[in-house]
Amino acid sequence: MTRNMGVLDRSLRAFVIAPVAIAVAFIVGAGSVVGVVLFVVAGIALATGATGVCPMYTLLGISTRPRGRHRVGHGIRHGHA
């Protein structure tokens, strides 16, 4: 699969969403239904952040990864023709 997540998206999932979900899961009770759901959310956030692929983005045709002209040195012409 092709990566469809940008650096900011991946970083937020791995360093903000997952840790917050884990902390809240422990606060509400790790064995409670809400706690287990939050652990699952954290796991998904960590997995998608690590791989750079979000299956839901693929289904919806979304990508937060810059392509073409948005990346430095790719497709941008400097100078005048």
C-alpha positions as CSV (number, residue, x, y, z in Angstrom):
1,M,0.0,0.0,0.0
2,T,1.0,3.5,-0.6
3,R,1.4,5.9,2.3
4,N,-1.4,8.3,2.5
5,M,-0.5,10.2,5.7
6,G,1.7,13.3,6.1
7,V,4.2,13.9,8.8
8,L,1.9,16.1,10.9
9,D,-0.9,13.5,10.7
10,R,1.4,10.7,11.7
11,S,3.0,12.7,14.5
12,L,-0.4,13.7,16.0
13,R,-1.6,10.1,16.1
14,A,1.6,8.7,17.6
15,F,2.5,11.5,20.1
16,V,-0.8,13.0,21.0
17,I,-3.9,10.9,20.3
18,A,-2.4,7.5,21.4
19,P,-0.9,8.7,24.7
20,V,-4.0,10.7,25.6
21,A,-6.2,7.7,24.8
22,I,-4.0,5.4,27.0
23,A,-4.0,7.9,29.9
24,V,-7.8,8.4,29.8
25,A,-8.2,4.6,29.6
26,F,-6.3,4.2,32.8
27,I,-8.3,7.0,34.4
28,V,-11.7,5.5,33.5
29,G,-10.6,2.0,34.3
30,A,-8.5,-0.2,32.0
31,G,-11.0,-3.1,32.3
32,S,-14.1,-1.1,31.6
33,V,-15.7,-1.0,28.2
34,V,-14.7,2.6,27.7
35,G,-11.1,1.8,28.7
36,V,-10.9,-1.1,26.3
37,V,-12.3,1.0,23.5
38,L,-9.7,3.7,24.2
39,F,-6.9,1.1,24.2
40,V,-8.1,-0.1,20.8
41,V,-8.2,3.5,19.5
42,A,-4.6,4.0,20.8
43,G,-3.5,0.9,19.1
44,I,-5.0,1.9,15.8
45,A,-3.5,5.4,16.1
46,L,0.0,3.9,16.8
47,A,-0.2,1.4,14.0
48,T,-1.4,3.9,11.4
49,G,1.1,6.5,12.6
50,A,4.0,4.0,12.4
51,T,3.1,2.7,8.9
52,G,1.8,6.0,7.4
53,V,-1.2,4.2,6.0
54,C,-4.8,4.8,7.1
55,P,-7.2,2.2,5.7
56,M,-10.1,4.6,6.2
57,Y,-8.3,7.3,4.2
58,T,-7.8,4.8,1.4
59,L,-11.5,3.9,1.4
60,L,-12.5,7.6,1.3
61,G,-9.8,8.7,-1.2
62,I,-8.1,11.0,1.3
63,S,-4.4,11.8,1.6
64,T,-2.6,14.1,4.0
65,R,0.7,13.3,2.4
66,P,2.0,16.1,0.2
67,R,2.7,15.1,-3.4
68,G,4.3,16.7,-6.5
69,R,4.8,20.4,-6.2
70,H,4.2,20.5,-2.5
71,R,7.4,18.6,-1.7
72,V,10.7,20.5,-1.9
73,G,12.6,19.7,-5.1
74,H,9.8,17.8,-6.7
75,G,8.2,19.4,-9.8
76,I,9.0,23.0,-8.9
77,R,10.9,25.0,-11.5
78,H,13.0,27.8,-10.3
79,G,13.9,30.5,-12.8
80,H,12.1,31.9,-15.7
81,A,11.4,30.2,-19.0
